[in-house]
């Protein structure tokens, strides 16, 4: 029986692969009728797709037509065939839940993130952030360019570029990483337990402006965020030949990209 797919093709030049997919699957217009959400593009396209459709709880599979494509499969017919015949590795990632507050402490709602939530400076000035874990203040303030809270999946992205701890995607952890923290903190990154809650609060905003970014999307008017792992999950599907666990291990060892 052919798999039903909800197809998101964000890149030109994917015609042959899309043609092959259409010949082997049933394309549906309603994501809730799909067995898979298929993303053709780069890691950014996958993050956009997850941001739009995670709440439908349909597994995602991506084919890389971008640069690194860490969250994606090689765009070959052989790999497509593996996926359509269930020769796959499925990775489940818990989403971050971030509760947002403005400068006066007023609640602004909550958002979910697959990769990360972070404050970063928007001027030449460093930012001052009060950082608490499970209600206990650990830095008051942390001085630097910002602070990242990431999932295991997000540990391979901006967090990795900032020198943060990298962990396998199937590990339930929060990663807390300073973006260029002042050297006298003698700290850069920490892997926290799954049940941890991290609170980041901006100080001296008039002099030290910053912005909140959630999976690459800026959210304005936020001065405090409370971040924890949610009970919501996203499933990513990889062909067995992609050896995804080996790719993560290579990244942990600083050997990347692995092609």
MARBAFI-722942 format. One record per atom (N, C-alpha, C): x, y, z. Coordinates in steps of 0.05 Angstrom, whole numbers, plus 5000, padded with zeros to 4 digits. Each point is the difference from the previous one (the first is absolute). Layout:
# residues N
XYZ ...
***
This chain:
# residues 259
501749765000 498350245000 501850255000 499450194982 501650244998 499650185025 502350125008 499850195022 498850264991 498550125018 498850274994 501950215011 500750194983 501950215009 498950274996 500750185018 499450294998 502750124992 500150114976 502550084987 500550305003 502350075010 500950285002 502650034984 499950124977 502350024982 500850294999 502050085016 500750295002 502250084980 501249814986 502350064983 499449934971 501250154982 499949924971 502149794996 499749864978 502049794994 499549745013 497749975012 499349745013 498149844982 499650084976 498049894982 500249704997 502449894996 500249714995 499349845025 500950105024 499349865024 497050025006 498850244996 497250035004 498449824981 500949984975 498749834981 500149715009 502349925011 500349725010 498249955024 499950205018 498249985023 497149974992 499250164981 497249994991 499349744987 502049864988 499549744988 499849785021 501150045023 500149795021 498250055023 498750235001 498350085023 497450114991 498350065020 497650154995 500350285013 499950214985 500250275010 497350095011 500050095025 497550105012 500250295006 497750145000 499950285005 499550065030 499049815014 499450035029 502249865016 501650155015 502249885015 499149795019 497550025010 499049805019 499449734987 500049994974 499649754986 502649874992 502250125006 502749914991 501249805019 501649824988 501849835016 502650135006 500950184982 502550155003 499750284989 501350195014 500450274989 502850004987 500150044974 502549994984 500950284994 502450075009 501250264996 502349994981 499950144978 502250034981 501250285002 502450025010 501250265005 502549975016 500450195019 502249995019 499149985028 501850035019 499349985029 498050225007 500250244988 498150215005 497249934991 499849874977 497449914991 498849795019 501749825010 499049815020 499050135025 501550205010 499250145024 497350154995 499750124977 497550144993 497749805000 500549774988 497949804998 499249905028 502049955017 499449915027 498550215015 500850264997 498650215013 497150024992 499449934975 497350034990 498349755006 501249765001 498449765000 500649805023 501750085020 500649815021 497549915015 498150185003 497549935015 498249804986 500649934975 498549804986 501049725006 502449985013 501149755009 500349794978 501050094977 500649834977 503150004998 501349774996 502950004997 501050164977 502450125003 501250164979 502449854988 500250024974 502449904986 500950214980 502650065000 501150214983 502049904980 500250144977 502049944980 501550264995 502749975002 501750245001 500550124972 499050244996 500850164977 501150275009 501050015026 501250235010 503049965003 501150095023 502950005004 500849755016 499950015027 500849785016 497849795001 497650085005 497849805001 500249805022 500750095024 500549815022 497549845007 497750134998 497449875007 498749854977 501549984978 498849904975 501549764989 498749864981 501249784985 501150094973 501949844990 500950054973 497749974980 499950174980 497750004982 500449804976 500349755006 500349804979 497649815000 499649884976 497849814998 500449765018 502549925004 500549775017 499250055029 500650255009 499250085027 497050025003 498750114979 497050015000 498949725002 501149824985 499049725001 500349885027 502250055014 500349905027 497850105018 499550264999 498050125017 497249904994 499349974975 497449914993 499549705006 502249855004 499849725007 500749965030 500050215015 500349995029 502749905010 502150044984 502749945009 501250265011 499150065024 500550275011 500849995029 501050235009 500550065028 498350245007 498349985021 498250215008 501150125026 500450265000 501050155023 497850185011 499349965025 498050175013 501350225016 499250254996 501250235014 497850145015 500450055026 498150155016 500450304994 497950154997 500150284994 500550165026 501350234997 500150195022 497350155002 499250065025 497850185005 501250255013 499450234988 501050255011 497750185008 499950085025 498050205009 501350275000 498550194988 501250274995 498750215017 501850205008 499150225017 501350264990 498650225003 501150264991 501650125023 501050254995 501750135019 498750055027 497350025000 498650055025 499049745012 500849784990 499349745011 497349894991 498850134980 497449914991 500349764981 498349815004 500149754984 499250054971 501649914981 499550044971 499349754985 499749785014 499349754987 502349805000 499749784985 502049794998 500549924971 502449914995 500749914973 501649735004 500149854978 501549755000 502350024979 502249855006 502350014983 501249724998 500949944975 501349754995 503050025006 501350224992 502850035004 500850155025 499250265001 501050175022 498450255004 500550115024 498950265008 502450165011 500450254991 502350145010 499650305000 501250135019 500350295000 502850074988 500150214983 502650094991 499950304998 502450125002 500250304999 499350114973 499050244999 499450144975 501550264997 502050055017 501650244998 502949935006 501850205001 502849955006 500449925029 498050065017 500249935028 499549705005 501549895019 499349735009 497350015015 498849775004 497549995015 500549895028 498350085018 500049895027 497549835004 500449755006 497849815003 500149865027 497850025014 499849845025 499149724991 501649805008 499549724991 499449835025 497749875000 499249835022 499349724989 500749805016 499349724993 498449895023 497549914994 498249905020 499550205023 499850254992 499450215019 502350115016 502449884996 502450105015 501850154981 500650255007 501650174983 502949905000 501049964975 502849904996 501850234991 499050184984 501650244992 498350245004 501150215013 498550245004 501950245000 500850094976 499149904974 502149834986 499249874978 501849894981 500550224979 502550084996 500750214981 501149874975 499050084977 501049894975 498250094977 500149844978 498450064977 497249885001 499649815019 497349885003 500249735013 497749865000 499849745011 498149834984 500749754994 498449814985 499049785019 497449934996 498949765012 499249824976 501149764998 499649834977 499049725008 498649884981 499449715003 502549854991 499849735002 502149844989 500450054970 497750034986 500250064971 501350274996 499350195016 501150274997 502950015009 500949805014 502950005009 501849984976 499049904977 501749974976 500050254983 498550205007 499650244983 501550245011 498650225005 501450245010 501549945026 498949835016 501449935025 502749894994 500349824980 502649894993 501950224990 498950184984 501750224990 501050185023 498450025021 500850165023 501849855020 500849754993 501749855017 498649845022 497349964996 498549865020 500249704998 499149875021 500049705002 498249894978 500949794986 498549864980 499249735010 497449934999 499149745009 498349874978 499849735001 498349864980 497150105002 498649994977 497350114999 498049855017 500549755006 498149855016 500450025030 501750195008 500550045028 498250225010 498549955022 498350205012 501750185019 500850234989 501650195016 499450284990 500550195018 500250284992 503050074999 500750164980 502850104998 499950305005 501650095018 500250285007 502850104993 500150204982 502650094989 500150304999 502250115010 500550294998 501250074973 499050224988 501150094975 502250215006 502449924996 502350175007 499850115028 499749845021 499950105027 502650135008 499850205018 502550135009 501849795013 502650034994 501949795007 500149945030 499350195016 500349955029 497849825011 498149924983 498049805009 501249725000 502149954984 501249744998 497949784994 498250074982 497849814994 499150054971 499249794986 499050034973 497349864996 499849745009 497749854993 499549785021 497549915003 499449785018 497649844989 500149745004 497849824995 498449975025 497450074999 498350005023 498049774999 499049905023 498049795000 497550074985 498549804991 497650044984 497950165016 500049985026 497950135016 500850295007 502350094992 500950275007 498250224987 499850225014 498750244989 501950235002 500550134977 501950224999 498550264996 500750205017 498850274998 502250194992 499550154978 501850214991 498650265002 501250205014 498750265004 502050224993 499150174982 501750224990 500250225021 502450115004 500450225019 501150244985 499350245010 501150254988 499450024970 497449954993 499349994972 500450264985 499650235014 500350254986 502850044989 502049915015 502850034991 500949764984 498949775005 500949754989 497849854986 499150094976 497849884987 500649724989 498049844998 500349724990 497549924986 500149764989 497649884987 499849715008 497549904999 499549725004 499649864973 501349784996 499849854975 499149715007 497949914986 498949735004 500149854974 501749814997 500449854975 500350184976 501650215004 500650184978 498050234996 497950005016 497950214998 500350195023 500250264994 500250205021 497350065012 499850025027 497650085013 500650255016 498650214994 500650265012 498550035027 501150195016 498750085025 500249805022 502049824999 500449805021 502550075016 499750015027 502350055017 500649775019 498249815001 500549775018 498749754986 501449775003 499049764988 500549775019 498149825003 500349765016 499849764981 502149845000 500349794979 500349735013 498449814990 500249725009 499349814977 500749755003 499149804981 497049955004 498649994977 497149955001 499549704997 497449935001 499349724995 499249964971 500550214983 499549984971 502449894986 499649824981 502249884985 499750044970 502350014987 500249994971 501649754992 499149864980 501549774990 501350074973 502749944998 501450034976 500849734989 499749964974 500549744987 502550024983 501849815004 502449984984 500349724988 500849994975 500649744988 502349875015 499949735002 502149865015 502750054988 500350034974 502650044988 501250275007 498450185011 501150275007 501749995026 499849795015 501649965024 499950255017 497650075008 499750265013 501550015027 500049785015 501450005025 503050054996 501149894979 502850044994 500550304993 498150124986 500350284993 500150185025 498349935019 500050155026 502649965014 500949755001 502649945014 502350154987 500050014973 502150154986 500050305008 497550115003 499850285008 501050045028 499449815018 501050025028 503049995001 501349864981 502949984999 501350224983 498350184990 501150214984 500749924971 498949774991 500549914973 497450034984 499850224985 497550064986 500650204978 498749994977 497949814993 501049724993 498449815006 500649724993 498349944976 501249954977 498549954975 500449714992 
***
